[in-house]
Amino acid sequence: MFVTRFAPSPTGRLHKGHAFSALTAWRAAKDAGGRFLLRIEDIDPTRCRPEFEVGIFEDLAWLGLDWETSVRRQSDHLTDYAAVVETLDRHGLLYRCFRTRKEILDAIGVAPHGPAEAARPGPHPVEEEAHLLAEGRPFAWRLSLDRAREALGGAAWDALSFIEEGSGPDGETGRIKARPETAGDVVLARKDAGTAYHLAVTHDDALQGVSHVIRGQDLFEATHIQRLIQALMGWPAPVYRHHRLLAGPDGRRYAKRDRSVTLAELRAGGLTPDRLRAELAL
């Protein structure tokens, strides 16, 4: 059965880029005679807001999309993710990290606003960790790539791959060798939410039987580390189909942080869903 999903975070109103991604996944499910799921990825308690979640339902309904019920809301299932963290920790694959993002950047000589995704700070010395725990300092759980490679074995590590039916930013397609090392020792459980994106999304895709992950090329690189998590947990690997990103008249891709024009604003300005769908189809 072909199963795909649209999984927005309620951190702002949807824009044209979201509409394009949702319609792409929805049409793929319809063409395949499969299932289309809506998932609310609201694990960030500082940025997710109820009114934005309401807006997601309003915007998608206005576009003419339909989806299965019930809708999975990640904040309702934090115990599920905690169980995965416990499993990985029990197998010795995680370590506590008390360092702040700035401390990690300073340690690896990267500017404060530079990329820290590939950081591999490693575990704290035993005595230091015990002292920080005794102080009640908050920490995040990081996945150790060294321990993960040892757990899988060299041959299985080298064989990690995924199928790309769309294309990555540089035209990557077909069977792609997974390179988890590009992500570093990623955080799998944050101190404020008890989980993090990579863990929650791979768990839910497996739980919901998602066969095809259809999403924008901005998430292509995330596939490498997500493929590793799937292998460590014994979860199936879906087929991936990354699509191009829409850009506005200024050539910049649509993004919440750039305050791109929202679907609600377009609707208020008189745009009809048929006209927007026709525009996006081009």
RAFEN-V817315 format. One record per backbone hydrogen bond with DSSP energy under -0.5 kcal/mol. CO is the residue of the C=O (numbers start at 0). NH is the residue of the N-H. Records with the same first field share a line. If there is no record, write none. Layout:
CO=NH  NH
This chain:
0=2
1=34
2=210  211
3=36
5=38
7=40
8=10
9=48
13=262
14=18
15=19
16=20
17=21
18=22
19=23
20=24
21=25
22=26
23=27
24=28
25=29
26=30
27=31
28=32  33
29=32
34=3
35=67
36=5
37=71
38=40
39=41  73
42=44
43=46  47
48=51  52
49=53
50=54
51=55
52=56
53=57
54=58
55=59
56=60
57=61
58=62
59=63  64
60=63
70=72
71=39  73
72=75
73=76
74=77
76=79  80
77=81
78=82
79=83
80=84
81=85
82=86
83=87
84=88
85=89
86=90
87=92
88=91
92=143
94=141
95=123
96=139
99=103
100=104
101=105
102=106
103=107
104=108  109
105=108
110=113
115=118
118=184
124=128
125=129
126=130
127=131
128=132
129=133
130=134
131=135  136
132=135
139=96  141
140=187  188
141=94  143
142=144
143=147
144=148
145=149
146=150
147=151
148=152
152=156
153=157
154=158
155=159
156=159
159=177
161=163  175
162=164  239
163=173
167=170
171=167
173=163  175
175=161
178=181
179=182  183
183=185
185=142
187=195
188=140
189=193
194=189
195=199
196=200
197=201
198=202
199=203
200=204
201=205
202=206
203=207
204=209
205=208
210=238
211=213
212=214  240
214=242
215=218
216=219
218=222
219=222
220=223  224
221=225
222=226
223=227
224=228
225=229
226=230
227=231
228=232
229=233  234
235=237
238=212
239=164  165
240=214
241=166
242=216
245=253
247=250
251=247
254=257  259
255=258
260=15
261=265
262=266
263=267
264=268
265=270
266=269
271=275
272=276
273=277
274=278
275=279
276=280
277=281
278=281
